[in-house]
Amino acid sequence: MKKAIIIIAVISLTTAIVFTILYSINKNVLFLSLTLTFFTTAYHFWMRLIVGYTFNILMKNKADYTKNWYQIHNWEEKLYNILKVKKWKKYMPTFSPDLFDIKKHSLDEIAQAMCQSELVHETIIVLSFLPIILSIWFGDLPIFLITSIIGALIDLSFVILQRYNRPRIIKLIKK
C-alpha cells in the first residue's frame, strides 16, 4: 500500500509537470484540464503522505486513547451497525500494517497507533477541501468539489474503521 501511494504521488506530479510544460507551449485547453487534474491528484496523494509522516514525527504513535476526543459515542455504534462496518472492514488497506501487528506491538501500543491514525485521517478530511480554492482562478468548481468530497469520504471510512475497532482493543487491554 505504502509503495503504491508513493508511486502514484510521483507519477501524478511528474505528469502534471509535463502537461504544464505542454500547456505553456501550446495553450490547448485540454492540456490545462489535464494539468489541473494531475496536480489535484498529486496534491491529494502528497498531502496524505506529508500529513501521515508529520504526525509520525510529532506523535510517534503515542496518543492517549483515554482522552475525550477518542471516546466512542452511543450513536456511533448504531451508525456502524447501519453502515455494516464489520462486513467491509477486512477489505480496507493499511498504510503501515506493522503498526497494528499484535506479534510486534502490545495492545496498548496498537490502541495508541489507532488514535494517531484517526487524527491523520481527520486532518486529511479537512485538507481534502483546499483544492476548491483553485476554482476561484480556474473555474470548474464542480470538479474540485467532487474530487474533494470523494477524497474526504475515503478518509472518513478510515476514521470510521479506527473508531469501530479501537473499543474492541481497549476492552482487551482492560481484561
LINQUIBEL-V877741 format. One record per residue. RES is the residue in one small letter. SS is DSSP state (~ for helix, > for strand, _ for the rest). OMEGA is omega in radians with two decimals (NA if undefined). Layout:
RES/SS/OMEGA
RES/SS/OMEGA
This chain:
m/_/-3.11
k/~/-3.11
k/~/-3.14
a/~/3.14
i/~/3.13
i/~/3.13
i/~/3.13
i/~/3.13
a/~/-3.12
v/~/-3.12
i/~/-3.12
s/~/3.10
l/~/3.12
t/~/3.14
t/~/3.10
a/~/3.13
i/~/3.11
v/~/-3.13
f/~/3.04
t/~/3.11
i/~/3.12
l/~/3.13
y/~/3.14
s/~/3.10
i/~/-3.08
n/_/-3.03
k/_/3.12
n/_/-3.10
v/~/3.08
l/~/3.12
f/~/3.09
l/~/3.12
s/~/3.13
l/~/3.07
t/~/-3.14
l/~/-3.14
t/~/-3.08
f/~/3.06
f/~/3.10
t/~/3.09
t/~/3.12
a/~/3.12
y/~/-3.08
h/~/-3.14
f/~/3.14
w/~/3.12
m/~/3.13
r/~/3.11
l/~/-3.10
i/~/3.13
v/~/-3.14
g/~/-3.14
y/~/3.10
t/~/3.09
f/~/3.10
n/~/-3.14
i/~/-3.06
l/~/-3.02
m/~/-3.13
k/_/3.14
n/_/-3.13
k/_/3.13
a/_/3.12
d/_/-3.06
y/_/3.08
t/_/-3.14
k/_/-3.09
n/~/-3.07
w/~/-3.04
y/~/-3.10
q/_/-3.12
i/_/3.11
h/_/-3.12
n/~/-3.08
w/~/-3.10
e/~/-3.12
e/~/3.09
k/~/3.12
l/~/-3.12
y/~/3.05
n/~/3.11
i/~/-3.14
l/_/3.13
k/_/-3.10
v/~/-3.11
k/~/-3.11
k/~/-3.04
w/~/-3.06
k/~/-3.10
k/~/-3.13
y/~/-3.10
m/_/3.11
p/_/3.11
t/_/-3.12
f/_/-3.14
s/_/-3.09
p/~/-3.14
d/~/-3.12
l/~/-3.06
f/~/-3.12
d/_/-3.09
i/_/3.06
k/_/-3.09
k/_/-3.06
h/_/3.05
s/_/3.10
l/~/3.10
d/~/3.11
e/~/3.13
i/~/3.11
a/~/3.11
q/~/3.11
a/~/3.11
m/~/3.11
c/~/3.11
q/~/3.12
s/~/3.09
e/~/3.13
l/~/3.11
v/~/-3.09
h/~/3.07
e/~/3.09
t/~/3.13
i/~/3.11
i/~/-3.14
v/~/-3.10
l/~/3.10
s/_/-3.09
f/_/3.11
l/~/-3.14
p/~/3.11
i/~/3.12
i/~/-3.13
l/~/-3.14
s/~/3.07
i/~/-3.08
w/~/-3.02
f/~/-3.05
g/_/3.09
d/_/3.11
l/~/-3.12
p/~/-3.13
i/~/3.14
f/~/3.13
l/~/-3.13
i/~/-3.13
t/~/3.11
s/~/3.13
i/~/3.12
i/~/3.12
g/~/-3.14
a/~/-3.14
l/~/3.09
i/~/-3.14
d/~/3.06
l/~/3.11
s/~/3.10
f/~/3.05
v/~/3.12
i/~/-3.14
l/~/3.14
q/~/-3.11
r/~/3.09
y/~/-3.05
n/~/-3.01
r/~/3.14
p/~/3.12
r/~/3.09
i/~/-3.13
i/~/3.10
k/~/3.09
l/~/3.12
i/~/-3.09
k/~/-3.14
k/_/NA
